[in-house]
Amino acid sequence: MSQKFEALKEKLSNADLSEAKEVLVQAKEAYDDGKIDETEKKELMDSAKSLIAKKGIGGLF
C-alpha cells in the first residue's frame, strides 16, 4: 500500500464531516496522479462516503 493511501486512511479515521469530504477529493486527485491504485481509491471512497452518511444523518438528530 502506498504512503499516500496510508496518510489518507489515517486522516479519514479521525475525520469530521468536512474532512471526510476533503478525503474524497484528495483520493480522486491521488488516483489521477498515480499515487494510489484503483483498489485503494475504492476503499477510501467507500469509507469516506460511509462516514459522511453516518455523520451527516447523525448530525440531524
Secondary structure, 3 states (H helix, E strand, C coil): CCHHHHHHHHHHHCCCHHHHHHHHHHHHHHHHCCCCCHHHHHHHHHHHHHHHHHHHHHCCC
